[in-house]
Amino acid sequence: MQKRLRGLYQRLQDLDPARLSVAVGFDGFVDEIVEAVDRRESFDAYSRMTSIRQFGERISKAAGLSTNIEFVSKTMKLGGNGPIMANALVKAGISVSYVGALGKPNIHPVFFELTEGCTQVFSVAEPGHTDAVEFDDGKVMLGKMESLNELTWDTIQNEVGQEQLKKIFSGADLVATVNWTMTPYMTELWTNLLGLMSPSSVDDQPFFFVDLADPSKRSASDINEALAVIGEFSPYYRVILGLNRKEASEIAYVRDLKLSKPLEEADLEEIVTALGQDLGLWCLLVHPTSEVGAYVDGEYYHVEGPFTSKPRLTTGAGDNFNAGFCLGLMLQLGLEDSLALGKATSGFYVRNMHSPSWQQLIQFVSLWANQAGKEF
């Protein structure tokens, strides 16, 4: 791994992301990062709950009774899978067009960093709001998303215009449509986008990235319909479906896949390969915290690390991984190097609480190469 990372570091220095263009949509959230108080020691001092299990047990003990859990706000930031991924691509120096729910009639201030860096922005609805309760072993997202009901094809077409939509979504190196679960009309949006597409050369197809974003609350029929529509983009794009480990188990359950172990315990390679073969997309990607696996054209690819047991910010780590991975693909780095670039982007983000610039990303790859196999 160390040799690969050093080679990647050398290759990155000769590349320039500025020539790339990306279209991203459609969600938008204001993320409030909070901690759950375990014990209040004084007005200005407390100990926090450090695990999701601890948080869950506190809630479970209140069954049939009641309880009060105090949240302490740590920061407020741009949120939603789309804005976080788009912002990471902007930071890397890519030309990004964003269409989505960033505020209407006025864009919410948390998105100014994103919108100032984008080539063009079309904000068509108010954003949702998420309280992201962070723990050492993960996070619990408490969302309010009624405003995303406004993300319909009619609304977007009226605000942006059909010709402009076609230009944005058929002329990019990468199209990313994310957060299907919390965007109620996303399947409808996909179906209408298909009507704007024209087949491209198999040798020069752009990429189409999809992140379902925790589909557990959606029905099996909804999920299967969405997966079928995603597959319809294959004549126009190299289609990528990105999942975290929990989502992979949920999709495997819906698809009724039979593995050697219970879905939650299955080996990463087995579940990635099974899903990849079943769905038939160009790329099936699963990214747990400490590793990532991808199934592409009948082959399995895998990268580990970099791992830290003390992340400073985890909300958005997956979106940063997705941005880095897609960036690697657009730069024609190859699958393993692209996976490593995704891990480097998320690795920088969780340590520094913001997405890296292109030069910061290159330097992080160098740091990772020097620390390969160690926690840092």
N, C-alpha and C positions, 0 to 999 in steps of 0.2 A: 504493500500500500504506500509506503514511504517513497519508493521509486516512482510510482504512478503520480503521486502528488507533486513531486519535484518536476516531473515532466509536464504536468498540467500547468504548474507555475510558469515554466518557461514558455509554453504555448500561449498563455493568456497575455503575455507582455507584447505579443505581436498582433493582437486582435483589437478591433474597435467596434463596440456595440452601437455607436451613433448611426450607423448605416441601416439599422433595423427599425421596423415599424410594427406596432402591436395595437390591437383593438381589444378593450376589456369592458365587460358589463356583467350584471346590471345593478347589483345591490349597493347598499350604503348603510353603515351604522356608526353611531357615536358610541365608542367603547369607553366605559368607565371601569378602570382596573381597581378592584377592591380587595381587601383582606377581611376575613371573618375573624372576629375577636373571640378568643378562647376565655381569657380572664382579663378583666379590667383592673389594673393595679392602681391607677390614679387618673386624673383628668387627662393627662398627657402621656400615659404609659400603659401598655397592654402587651399581652402575649397573644400571638395569632394561632389559629388552627393551621397545622402544617400538612394535613393529609385529607383527601376526599373522604376516606373512611371515618375520620374523626368528625367531619362535618355531617356526614350521613347519620352517624350514631347519635349526634346531638338532636337531629331532626326526628329520628325514629323514637327516641325516648319521650318525645312530646306527643306521641300518638294518643288520642283520647283526652289529652290535656291541652296545653298550649306552651309556647316558648317565645323568647325574643332573642334573635341573633343580630348582633351589631356588625355592620359593615363599615370599614374605614376606607374612604376613597384615597387612592394613591396618585392617580393621574387620569386625565381624560385625553383620548387620542382618536384618530381616525380609525374606523373599524369596518367590518364587512369583508368577506373574502375578496371581492373585486377591488375595492380601494387599497387594501393592504398589498395585494399582489401587484396592482398597477403602480403603487408607490415604490415598491422594490425595483421594478423595471425602470421607472423614471430615474431613481437614484443611480442605476447602473449606466445611465446615459442613453437609453432607448427612447425613440419617438413614440409616445403613447396617446391614443385617443380613448377617452372614457365616456361611456353613456350609462347613466344610472341615477340612483337616488342619493344625491349629495345635498339636497336642499332646494326648496322652491317656495317663494320666488327668489330667495337669496341662498347662496351656498353657505352651509354651516362652517364657521371658522376652523373647525378641526380638519377640514379638507383643503385649506388654503395651500398647505405645503404640496399636496398632490396636484391641485389644479394649476398652480403656478408653474409646475414642471411639465405638465402635459402639453402636447401639441394642440389638442382641441378637447373641449369638455362640453357635454350636453347633459345638464342636470334636469331631470324630468319629474322628480317627486321628492318628498321629504325623507330623510333617513330614518331608520329604526334606531333603537337605543338598547345597548347591552350592558348589564352589570357582569363583568367577567371576574368571578371569584377565583383567585389564584392560590394554588397549593404547591408544595414541593413535588407532588406526584401527578399533577395535571390541573385542570381548571373546570369550573362549572359555569356555563354561560346562561344567564338569565335575560331573555330577550323580549323586547316589545317591538312588534314588527307590523302593526296594522298599516302603516304608511306604504309598505311594499305592495299592498293590494293595488296601488296606482300604477305599478309597472306592467301595463298591458301593451299589446302591440299597437292598438289605436293611439294610446297616449304617446308612446315613443315615436311612432310614425308622424303624428301631428306636430310634435316638438322638433323633430330632427329632419323629417322629410325622407321620402323613399329613396331618392337618388343619392342623397348624402349617406344614408344608411348603407346602401349598396357599395358606395365608394369606401366607407370605413371598414366594412366587414369582409369585403372581397378583395381588398387591396393590401392586406397586412401580411407580414411574415408569420404572425401568430394571432389567433383569435381565442380569447379566454372568456368563457361564460360560466360563472361560478355561483355557488350557493343556491342550487336548485331547490333544496328543502325549504328555505325561507323565502323564496321568490315564487309566489303561488302560481303565476302564469308563465313560468320559464319554459315548460314544454310547448306552450303556444308560441312563445317567442322563437324557440328553435324552429318550429314548423314554418313560421313566416320567414325566418332568415333563409331557410332552404330555398324559398321561392326567389331569392335575390342572387343565388349562387350560379356560377358557370363552371363546368368541369375544367380541371387544369391538368397539365402534364403529370403523369405518375412520377416522373423523375424530379419534378420541381414543385411538389405539393407543399403548401404552407401547413402549419400545425393548428389543430383545433383542440384546446384544452378544456376539460370539464372537471369540476369538483362538486360532487353532490352535497357535501357538507352535512353529515350526520342525518341520514334518511330514516332513522328509526321510527319517527312519528308519522311517516307517510305509509300508505297501504302498499301491499305487495303488487297490486295491479298498477298503481301509480308508478312505482319504481320500474316495473317491467316495461311500461309504456315509455317512460323516459329513456331507458336503455335502448329500446328499439329506435327511437327518434335520433339518439346520439349516433347510432350506427349508420343512419341515413346520410351523415355528413362525409362518409368515407370516400365517395367519388370526388370530393372537392378538397379534402384535407387529410393529413395524417392525424388520426384522432387519438387523443390521450385521455384516459380516465384516471384521475388521481384519487386515492383513498388513503385514510389513515387505517390503522390496524383494526379498530372497532368497526369502522364502516365496511372493511373487507369482509368481516364475519357476517355482518348484516346482509350484504349483497349475496354472499355465498348461501346464506339461509334462504333468501328469497328465490334464488336460482336452483335451490334444492340440490346443491353439490354434495357429493359423498366423499369425505376425506378419511384418512386413517385414524384421526383423533377428533374429538369435539372441536367445533369451529374455532372457539376462543383459544384452544390449546394447539392448534395445528401449526406446523412448521411454516415459516414465512415463504420459503420456496414452494412448498406444496400448495398453499392457498393462492399465491400469486399465479402460479402456472395453471391451476385449475380454473381460476377466474379468467385468465387470459385466453385459454383455449375455448372456454364457454362463450365469452362475449365476442370474440373475433375482431376486436379493435386493433389498430396499429400498435398501441402501447397500453398495457395495464400496469399501473404503478401503485405500490403500497408502501407508505413511509411511517413505520413506528418511530419512537423517539430516538433510538440509538442506531438504527440501520434503515436501509431502503432496498426494496427489490422491485424489479421491472421485468415484464414478459413482452418481448418484441420480436416479431417475425419468427416465432418458434424457439426463441432462446431466452434463458433466464439470466439476468444481470443483478449484481448485488454489491453494495458498498456499506461499510460500517463507519460509525463515528462522524464527526468528533463529538464526544459526550462530556457533558458537565452535570454534576449532581446538584448544582446550585444556579439554575438559570435565573436571570434577573427579570425576564419577561417571556412568558410562553404564548400568550394570546397573539396569534399571527405568525407563529413559527412555521406552521405548515404552509401558509400562503407564501412566505419567503422562500421556503424550499421549492415550492412550485415555480416561483419566478426564476430562481437560479437554475433549476433543471431545464426549463423551457429556454432560458438564455443560452445554456450550453448547446441545446439542440439547434437553435437558430445559428449559432456560431460554428456548427458542424464539428463539434468536439468528439462525437461518438457517445455511445450509451453510458459506459462506466464513468468517463470524465464528466458527462453531463450530470449524472447522479451525484458525483463528488462535488460539482459546482453548486448543486442544490443544497447539499449538506453544509457546504461552506457558507452559503448565504444565510441559512437558518442558524448555523452555529454562531456567526457574527451577531445576528439579530438578538438571540436570547442572552448573549453576554453583554451587549452594548445598548439594548433597548431601542435600536433603530436599524433600518436597513443600511447596508454598506454602499458606499460609492464604488465605482469600478476599481479605483486604485486600492481602496480599503479591502475589497474582495480579493484582489490579487495578493495583497500582503497577508490576509488571513489564510489563504491557501498555503503560503510559505510557512506561516506559523504552525499550521496543522501538520505540514510535512515534517517539521522539526520535532513535533510533539506526538507523532503518530504512535498509537498504542497506549498513550497516557491520557489521563484526564487533565484538562487545562481550562 
